[in-house]
Amino acid sequence: MTTAQVVDLDLTGRTALVTGAGSGIGRACAERLAAAGAHVVVVDIDERAAKEVADATGGRAIAADLSDLDAVDALPSEVDVLVNNAGLQVVAPLTEFPADKYTLIQKVMAEAPFRLIRLVLPHMYERGWGRIVNISSVHGLVASPFKAAYVSAKHAVQGLSKVTALEGATHGVTSNCINPGFVRTPLVDKQIADQAAVHGIAESEVISKILLDRAAIKELVEPAEVAELLAYLCSPPARLITGASLTIDCGWTAH
Ligand SMILES: NC(=O)c1ccc[n+]([C@@H]2O[C@H](COP(=O)([O-])OP(=O)(O)OC[C@H]3O[C@@H](n4cnc5c(N)ncnc54)[C@H](O)[C@@H]3O)[C@@H](O)[C@H]2O)c1
């Protein structure tokens, strides 16, 4: 499905940095921001994917592992739009949850966003304008079993985003979370196999019985639909939206 770009957004002269931009939602965000005229810094652990997206968007690729916090501190600081998007999922019961994976997920999905926000805010404050958009999840608002690390990290980002909103308010900087339900990306494709194993059901049943169990509309969100919400948050009419968590979850959290 193609999603029309309906938001009137002009980011000419602005620089955007998108983490995890080599795939899925991050790639769609990089493409949308580039279409609006931004110079996009495409950050991903996957060097080849980052380069491919940078080539496609006329941007700059940087290969970086966000669990290496020194590498995060070394990323460009002159950024007007920051999209904290990189993420990964590990599905396991708490009693068996690998401690190293728990730590890895906190670093990539909670600590790296903090480091990046701290890095780019001085430039945003200096210019009196900045947009920080954290790609959180319904799991930033509610929990699901077997996702201890992911749910914890996403909840942490909610708080970080709100503090950023309060501190940035007098400097023209907004900070918001986008909270998608299930989006059609490689991260979800991988979970289907993992969920089937944990719940002991066929992979074909995972989408309807597990993934979309809570969704009122039984459809996967498209990455471009998330990117269009990002575009809106960067557009002039959204200037007073800050500290918010905007769900795009097919009614999941309406329960
Ligand atoms: N797909 C969904 O259903 C869904 C739903 C809600 C929220 N999200 C969130 O959206 C974001 C993007 O997810 P996606 O579905 O597009 O996933 P994806 O797997 O398609 O893309 C994630 C990208 O992050 C990169 N990445 C992973 N670990 C990294 C690291 N240590 N350093 C740098 N880059 C790293 C990967 O290489 C990949 O390119 C994640 O934060 C995810 O939690 C996804």
The ligand as an SDF file (V2000), in Angstrom:
LIG
                    3D

 44 48  0  0  0  0  0  0  0  0999 V2000
    7.3540   -2.7190   13.7200 N   0  0  0  0  0  0  0  0  0  0  0  0
    6.4690   -2.5040   14.6710 C   0  0  0  0  0  0  0  0  0  0  0  0
    5.4090   -3.1180   14.7340 O   0  0  0  0  0  0  0  0  0  0  0  0
    6.7270   -1.4630   15.7120 C   0  0  0  0  0  0  0  0  0  0  0  0
    5.6770   -1.1040   16.5590 C   0  0  0  0  0  0  0  0  0  0  0  0
    5.8850   -0.1420   17.5290 C   0  0  0  0  0  0  0  0  0  0  0  0
    7.1260    0.4420   17.6400 C   0  0  0  0  0  0  0  0  0  0  0  0
    8.1330    0.0770   16.8070 N   0  0  0  0  0  0  0  0  0  0  0  0
    9.4200    0.7240   16.9890 C   0  0  0  0  0  0  0  0  0  0  0  0
    9.8340    1.3200   15.7920 O   0  0  0  0  0  0  0  0  0  0  0  0
   11.2530    1.3520   15.7390 C   0  0  0  0  0  0  0  0  0  0  0  0
   11.7230    0.7800   14.4110 C   0  0  0  0  0  0  0  0  0  0  0  0
   11.2630   -0.5470   14.3150 O   0  0  0  0  0  0  0  0  0  0  0  0
   11.1210   -1.3030   12.9050 P   0  0  0  0  0  0  0  0  0  0  0  0
    9.9360   -2.1640   13.0420 O   0  0  0  0  0  0  0  0  0  0  0  0
   11.2250   -0.3680   11.7800 O   0  0  0  0  0  0  0  0  0  0  0  0
   12.4000   -2.2660   12.9940 O   0  0  0  0  0  0  0  0  0  0  0  0
   13.4620   -2.7670   11.9220 P   0  0  0  0  0  0  0  0  0  0  0  0
   14.0750   -3.9900   12.4980 O   0  0  0  0  0  0  0  0  0  0  0  0
   12.8640   -2.8380   10.5500 O   0  0  0  0  0  0  0  0  0  0  0  0
   14.5190   -1.5820   11.9240 O   0  0  0  0  0  0  0  0  0  0  0  0
   15.2730   -1.2880   13.0670 C   0  0  0  0  0  0  0  0  0  0  0  0
   16.5880   -0.7100   12.6150 C   0  0  0  0  0  0  0  0  0  0  0  0
   17.3400   -0.4110   13.7870 O   0  0  0  0  0  0  0  0  0  0  0  0
   18.6750   -0.8160   13.5500 C   0  0  0  0  0  0  0  0  0  0  0  0
   19.3360   -1.1180   14.7950 N   0  0  0  0  0  0  0  0  0  0  0  0
   19.0910   -2.1470   15.6380 C   0  0  0  0  0  0  0  0  0  0  0  0
   19.9640   -2.1520   16.6410 N   0  0  0  0  0  0  0  0  0  0  0  0
   20.7970   -1.1030   16.4370 C   0  0  0  0  0  0  0  0  0  0  0  0
   21.9370   -0.6120   17.1200 C   0  0  0  0  0  0  0  0  0  0  0  0
   22.4390   -1.2170   18.2070 N   0  0  0  0  0  0  0  0  0  0  0  0
   22.5520    0.4790   16.6370 N   0  0  0  0  0  0  0  0  0  0  0  0
   22.1010    1.0940   15.5000 C   0  0  0  0  0  0  0  0  0  0  0  0
   21.0420    0.6460   14.8050 N   0  0  0  0  0  0  0  0  0  0  0  0
   20.4030   -0.4470   15.2680 C   0  0  0  0  0  0  0  0  0  0  0  0
   18.5470   -2.0480   12.6830 C   0  0  0  0  0  0  0  0  0  0  0  0
   19.7510   -2.3510   11.9860 O   0  0  0  0  0  0  0  0  0  0  0  0
   17.4010   -1.6760   11.7620 C   0  0  0  0  0  0  0  0  0  0  0  0
   17.8440   -1.0510   10.5730 O   0  0  0  0  0  0  0  0  0  0  0  0
   11.7480    0.5750   16.9560 C   0  0  0  0  0  0  0  0  0  0  0  0
   12.0750    1.4590   18.0060 O   0  0  0  0  0  0  0  0  0  0  0  0
   10.5280   -0.2320   17.3440 C   0  0  0  0  0  0  0  0  0  0  0  0
   10.5280   -0.5360   18.7080 O   0  0  0  0  0  0  0  0  0  0  0  0
    7.9620   -0.8650   15.8420 C   0  0  0  0  0  0  0  0  0  0  0  0
  1  2  1  0
  2  3  2  0
  2  4  1  0
  4  5  1  0
  4 44  2  0
  5  6  2  0
  6  7  1  0
  7  8  2  0
  8  9  1  0
  8 44  1  0
  9 10  1  0
  9 42  1  0
 10 11  1  0
 11 12  1  0
 11 40  1  0
 12 13  1  0
 13 14  1  0
 14 15  2  0
 14 16  1  0
 14 17  1  0
 17 18  1  0
 18 19  2  0
 18 20  1  0
 18 21  1  0
 21 22  1  0
 22 23  1  0
 23 24  1  0
 23 38  1  0
 24 25  1  0
 25 26  1  0
 25 36  1  0
 26 27  1  0
 26 35  1  0
 27 28  2  0
 28 29  1  0
 29 30  1  0
 29 35  2  0
 30 31  1  0
 30 32  2  0
 32 33  1  0
 33 34  2  0
 34 35  1  0
 36 37  1  0
 36 38  1  0
 38 39  1  0
 40 41  1  0
 40 42  1  0
 42 43  1  0
M  CHG  2   8   1  16  -1
M  END
$$$$
